[in-house]
Each structure stands twice: as structure tokens, then as C-alpha cells.
């Protein structure tokens, strides 16, 4: 157990729907990062939150949004889902503002049918 | 922006040594990470280099040359369980989330044969 908890582990939904992925960071970590990993792609950075505030944004679609709550857990919202959104979504957390490596959660496998 | 290149796939023999290379071009570079990822699982941290030179940790070693934008991961005494993808990641720059963000290469799929 890495200490980073992601739920659900698997999600199957239809095109056009909306889903919410949840991440609880490791105790004491203030930063949360979201990544998307498709079959033929590496880990693509989506967005980072630090202590409740958005800190950096990567290649995140406008249909996707995220937030970090006061208890530091984070949620990634994916709407108007398309087949191409099927992927593994990883959350990672780190101490301070980043730096010495990330600890990844076990991921949420999203399948859009 | 950032660009990280590593071979797509490599094959090695159990008990042997393999070197996985990674080249990067990035602005605001703050260090180089290697992660191991088994299929469908989370990446796990292997090593971190911020200064030039070799870092050794058991069967795994990692090397960095900042001037050349080059790193390698060396795996010794290969075991079947080492079959996995190995991800090179650069810390810093824009596409990974700024100064404390990681940008990952696509990974090298390592196949260990008996």
C-alpha cells in the first residue's frame, strides 16, 4: 500500500456520461497530481493541486476538471465522455511542493463504451 | 517544452545486465527520475539523479549527464520479475507541471528471457 488511495479501481460507463475519480493523498503530502495513461501513450500530466490551489495545468481537456478539498483529497471530473477517454488515470502525491519523487495510487481504469 | 526519448522495447536474459538509455530536452531541469511499472499497476520509484554521476542502489544504478541531456538505468543480475516498463521522467519544465512537475517518457518495455 503506497498510502495514496484512488477510487474506484474500475469504472465502465457510456459515451456522453460524466464520472468522478477520487484520490486521497499520502498523509502529510500537500501536492496532488493527476495523470492519464492510454495504451500507446506514456503518462500524460493533466493537472496539479497544492494545498487546495491549482498549481499547474498540463494537457487537460476542457471537458475535464479537478479540485482539491480542505482535507486535501482531490477529485477529477470527466464529462461528455468519449471512447478515446478510456485510459488508466493515476493520482500521485508528494511532500512540500514537489521535488523528491511522487507516490502513485493504484489508478482508476476507465472504460468508455 | 520537453522531449524525453527512450527505447520502446528491450530484451535481456535472466542473470545478465541491461542498460536502458534516456535522452531529454527540457527547460528548467531539476533532476531525473526512473520508475518501474508492471502492466496495469502504479509506477514505483527506483532512483533520482540531480547531479552528474552514478547513483547505485542494490541491483539498480542510474547515471546522469546534465550537459549531454542523458541518463541511463542499469539493471544487474536480472530476474524474471524485472520484466516491466521502465519510465524515465524529468523534473521541472512546463509540460509536467512546472518546477516540481514530472514529465514522463513513454517507457521502455523490458522483456526478460530465461
Contacts between the chains, C-beta under 8 A, distances in Angstrom:
chain1	res1	chain2	res2	distance
A	2	B	42	6.6
A	2	B	44	7.9
A	31	B	100	7.1
A	33	B	97	6.4
A	33	B	101	7.2
A	33	B	102	7.7
A	35	B	104	7.8
A	41	B	106	6.7
A	42	B	87	7.0
A	42	B	104	4.8
A	42	B	105	5.8
A	42	B	106	3.8
A	42	B	107	5.7
A	43	B	43	7.2
A	43	B	87	6.9
A	43	B	89	7.9
A	43	B	104	4.1
A	45	B	95	6.6
A	45	B	96	5.1
A	45	B	97	5.4
A	45	B	101	6.3
A	45	B	102	7.4
A	45	B	103	6.7
A	45	B	104	7.9
A	47	B	97	7.9
A	48	B	97	4.5
A	48	B	98	7.5
A	48	B	100	8.0
A	48	B	101	6.2
A	55	B	97	7.2
A	55	B	98	6.8
A	56	B	97	3.7
A	56	B	98	4.3
A	56	B	101	5.6
A	57	B	97	8.0
A	58	B	95	6.2
A	58	B	96	7.1
A	58	B	97	6.2
A	58	B	101	7.8
A	59	B	95	7.6
A	88	B	40	7.4
A	90	B	42	6.4
A	90	B	43	7.6
A	94	B	100	7.2
A	96	B	100	8.0
A	97	B	99	7.9
A	97	B	100	5.0
A	98	B	91	7.6
A	98	B	97	7.7
A	98	B	98	8.0
A	98	B	99	6.9
A	98	B	100	2.0
A	98	B	101	6.6
A	99	B	30	7.8
A	99	B	91	7.4
A	99	B	100	5.6
A	100	B	48	6.6
A	101	B	33	6.1
A	101	B	45	4.8
A	101	B	48	5.9
A	102	B	45	7.5
A	102	B	102	6.3
A	103	B	45	7.5
A	104	B	42	3.9
A	104	B	43	5.2
A	104	B	44	7.4
A	105	B	42	6.2
A	106	B	41	7.0
A	106	B	42	5.1
A	107	B	40	7.9
A	107	B	41	7.7
A	107	B	42	5.8
A	109	B	40	7.5
